[in-house]
Amino acid sequence: MKVTTCNPSGYGTPGYGSGEHQYCREEYQTQAYRVPLVTEPKQETCQLAYPAPKEVCVTKSIEITEVKCEDKIERKCFNVAKFEDSSVTIEQKEIVIGEPSCEQLTLTLPTQ
């Protein structure tokens, strides 16, 4: 077993600071103990018991719910979309690509 022992270091002025400083170290120390010794097996009898179930009769009421299914048919009127034939005329515009504009731009992105 490892134990820590501390002793006075031996320096300091007597009457002023003497014995305040200590020198500590860890040492191994032996410990005497006794080991139990079994010379003959011990035989002992014991009885085990467990609970037996009891029969108890109780009257309980049970409700059974009955579900009836039937088909329901309802007639309702509502508006529906009406489709008609039509045509849309679009005028074509001519797109002219000009000279490129080279400028330095600083883009800023939103931060969270």
Residue, then its C-alpha position, 0 to 999 in steps of 0.5 A: m500500500k502506498v502512503t505519504t509521509c511528511n517530515p520537517s525540512g530542517y531549515g528556517t530560523p528557530g522561533y520565526g518560520s521554523g517547522e513551516h516547511q515540510y518535505c513529503r514523499e510517498e512510500y510503500q508500506t506493508q499491511a499484515y492481514r489474515v486469510p480465512l481458511v476453510t477446513e471442512p465444508k459446512q452443510e446446512t439445510c434450509q427450506l424455500a417457500y413461494p406464495a401460492p395464488k389465491e382464486v378470487c371471483v369478482t363481478k365486473s360490468i363490461e360495456i360493449t359499444e355497437v358501431k353502425c355503418e351506413d352510406k350517405i349520399e348528398r347532392k350539392c351544387f357548386n361552381v366549377a371552372k369553365f374553359e373557353d378557346s382563346s388565343v393570345t398574340i405577343e409582339q416579338k421584340e428584338i434584343v441588341i447586345g451592346e459592349p460589355s461594361c467592366e467595372q469592379l463591384t463589391l458584393t455584400l451578402p446578408t449575415q446571420 
